[in-house]
Amino acid sequence: MFTNQLLAGRRILVTGGGTGLGKSMASRFLQLGAEVHICGRRKSVCDETATELMGEYGGRVVSHGVDIRSAQAVDDMIEAIWTTSGPLTDLINNAAGNFISRSEELSPRGFDAVANIVMHGTFYVTHAVGRRWIAGKHRGNVVSITVTWVRNGSPYVVPSAMSKSAIHAMTMSLAIEWGKHGIRLNTIAPGEIPTEGMSKRIKPGDEAGARTKAMNPMGRVGTMEELQNLAVFLISGGCDWINGETIAMDGAQALAMGGNFYQLRDWSDDDWTKARESIKAQNEKDRAARG
């Protein structure tokens, strides 16, 4: 679909690029000739991903360990990229966190765990990159990963719904404010593309996406390749007049079924107990990996 070396000369940062959707997008950018930077809290995971991708495709992948919840840590990372590699040309805001919960059972800590990564972290990275673009008179692209329910909300994932809606608002607002600088911001709102972390926390018991397939107008979940292709298109220069938009990629599920977690209204107390146990197990696995 895309010409060889389409992204040659580009320097792209993918937050949360060590695993899942971020790793998939990073690999495609690398294949198309970009220099790729990936970051995450688990630097060892990012290091392994960088080594794996360069071994498979060649090119250059630079790994950064950073907690994007810290504005200072983010600014230090971006300054290091500018100093050692040069200005970024594109930013992919992919890092996120989410889990299902009845809202009356949420703790402030649980709310902050999502909001600090998704809302605060995304702004910190976008701001650190954007102000350097403006100061240096560089054009740039920001593509953020959101959700279809920024348009209609979602029960049982209220911290994520609120935080992703903030990214949606940031994208529209900065597209207007920064457009004069040649800086574009858009978002992709994918439907379900199964990954271990996502599935264990928001689809426990349906990790393979069987329920989604049954409800989806196209009878399937999404693929990594489809996400890769859309992300590449948005930064490729093929249509630089797209600005401030959220593009849904979900087989029309949000149109048909709302695209959110309304169906969990039928869950029993036992269902919620099992879900909490699944989420706790995944969190413990992640903590062990970080250790």
PyMOL commands that set and color helices and strands:
alter all, ss='L'
color gray80, all
select helices_A, chain A and resi 20-31+43-57+71-84+103-105+108-136+148-150+158-181+196-202+210-215+224-235+253-257+262-266+269-290
alter helices_A, ss='H'
color red, helices_A
select strands_A, chain A and resi 11-15+35-40+61-65+90-93+140-145+183-190+246-249
alter strands_A, ss='S'
color yellow, strands_A
deselect
rebuild
show_as cartoon
